[in-house]
Amino acid sequence: MKRYGWIWLVLVLLLSFGPSAFAAEPADVLKAPMDEALALLRDPQYKVDDPGKKAAQREKFWSLVAPVFDFDELSKRTLARNWADFNDAQQAEFAQVFSELLGNIYVDRIQGGYSDETIEFGDQILHDSRPLAVVKTFIVSARNRIPVDYSLIQKGDTWRVYDVKVEGVSLVKNYRSQFKEILSKESPDELIERLKQKVAEQKEKLAQG
């Protein structure tokens, strides 16, 4: 997964929208805020070696990222059958700490990784039987054209992302295999504690600059 690190957040940041935003088509949800997000990535004020600026950029990134995802859905699909072994409080806590972990990982990587790539949109696939959709896109650079698929679910009148695939590699499936192995030996509380420790380590690293 390391070689995909910065790409994941580039993808996510291009999808920013507020919780009340609504678009009739999933692709519209992804397209509308692209100019603003690209401008943020290209803004020269964040390219300086200034911890304060970097911290401000991180906060802005997360404010854009968080509303895009349905972290409850993402968490449920990531844990798969193990989700039923978590009680309501554990499910909520897992979703919260998992979202924080992902945010820290990918915001950290994107800050040093973006280099003026652009995005092209491909097909939009709507599922007839359930409120699900896939929007196909491509990250385009001078040397590469990387396929990226967004899986979205409609709840109420809003489409939100619950998985991202880069060159066929699924974010959900990658973490599912890791958590499945851990949960074969440890309890839900122990897994949550592992994630909390990782988040604490991330924060300590950031504080040290």
N, C-alpha and C positions, 0 to 999 in steps of 0.2 A: 504493500500500500504506500510505502514511502515515496515511490516515484510519481504517485498521483497527488501527493500532498497538497501543493499549492493550487492545483487545478480545481479540486473540490470547492474551495472557497471562492475562486473566481466565478465558478458556475453559480453558486448560491448568491453571491453579491449582485449578480445581474438580475436577480429575481425579486428585488425588494419591493414590498408594498405594505400598506397599513392594514391592520386587521379588518377594517370596515370596507376595504376596497373590494369591488366586485367586477368581474368580467364574464360575459356569457360563454366565452370559449377559454379553455385552459391556456392556449398559446397567447391570448391577449394578456393574461395575468403575467406572463413571463416577459412579454415585449415592452409593455408600457413604461416601466421605470429604468430601462436599460441605459438611456443616455445619462441619467443622474448617477447611476452606479459606476459607469465607466469614467465619468468626470471625477468621481471620488478617487478611483484607483490612479488616475493620471495627475491628480492635483499635486503640483510641485511642493507645496508646503509640508506634505507628508514624506517627501523623499529625503529630507535632511536628517542628520544623525542627532535627533532631539528626543529624549525619552518622553517628554511631555507631549510632544506631537504624536509620537507613536501610540501613546496611551489613549489620546483623544481619537485617533484613527481606529483603534481597536474598539472603543466604545461605539463609535458610529457604525462600524462594520456590524457589530452584534445587534444594534438597533435595527439594521436592515435585514439581517439574516433571520432573527427569531420569528418574526411574523410570517415568514415564507413557509416555514415547516409546521407540520402537524406532528409534534414530538411525541404525543401519546400514541399516535398511529405508528410512527417510526419505531418507537420502543416496543410496542406490541408485536410488530412484525419481526423485529430483531430478536426478541426472546422466543418467538414462535410458541411451541407447546409449553415452554417453561413459564410463560406469562401467567398461566393459570395457577402456578405455584406461589405467586406473589399476591399478598392481600392488597386491598385498596390503597392503604397507606404506603406499602412498599412499591406498588406500581407508580404512584405519584412521585415518590422520592427518587425512584430509578429514572423516570423520565426527566426530572429536573436536573439531576446530577449528570446524566448522560448527555443532555443538551449542552450543559456547561463544558463538559469535557470536549465534545466535538467542536464547539465554538472556539475554545482556547487552542486546540490543535490546528485547526485550519486557518484561523485568523493569523496565528503566529507564522504559518508557512506562506501565506499569501503576501504578507508585508514585504518579503524579500524576493518574491517570485514573479510578480506580474510584469510583463514587458510588452505592452501595447497589442496584445492579442485582440481579435474581434470575434463576434459571434454571428453565425448564420443559422437561420431556422429552416428546418426541414418539415417532414410530415407531422400531422397531429392525428393520433389514433384514439377514438372514443370507443369505450366498451359498451355494448348495448345492454348487457344484463346487469351491470353494476355501475355506480357513479365513479368510474375510474377512467383515467386517460394517460396516454404517453405522448410527450412532446419531444420530437427529435431535433437536436441542434448539433452544431459543430463549432469547436474552438479553432480559429484559423490564425496561424502565424506565418511567417515567411517560409518556413520549412515543413509545417505540419498542418493537417486538417483532422482534428481529433473528434470522433463521434461521442456525443453525450446525450443520454436519454433521461428525461425527467418523468417520474411516475407521480401522478397527482390523484387526489381523492376529493370528491365534492361532498361537503357537509354543509347543509343549509344552502346558502347562495354563494359560498366561497370555495374556490379550488385551492388546495394546499399540497405541497410536495411531501411525500413520505419515503422516497428513495431516489437516488441518482446513480446512473450507471455510466462509467467512463470506459470506453472501448470494451463494453460488455462486463466490466467489473462492478458489481453492485455494492454500494455502501452498506446496505442492510445485511446482505449475505456474508460479507466479510466479517462484520462484528457478530453475526449470529453464530458462526463457527467458533469464534473465540469464547463467547459467553456460554455456549453449549458445553464446551470442554470444562470451563470453570465450574458451572453449575452441576456437573456430574460428580463433583467432589465437595462442593461448598454450598452453603445455604444462600437464599436471596439476600439476607442481611450481610453476609460476608462479601458477596459480589458488590453490593452497594458500597460497603466500606472500602473495598478496593478502588472503586471509582472515585470516592471522596478523597482518598489518599493521593490518587493521580492528580486530581484537581488542585489539591493543596500544594503538591510539588510544582505544578504549572505556575501557580500564583507566586510561590517562592522564587522561581526562576525569573519571572517577570520583574519582581521587586528588585532583584539583583542586577537587572538591566541586561 
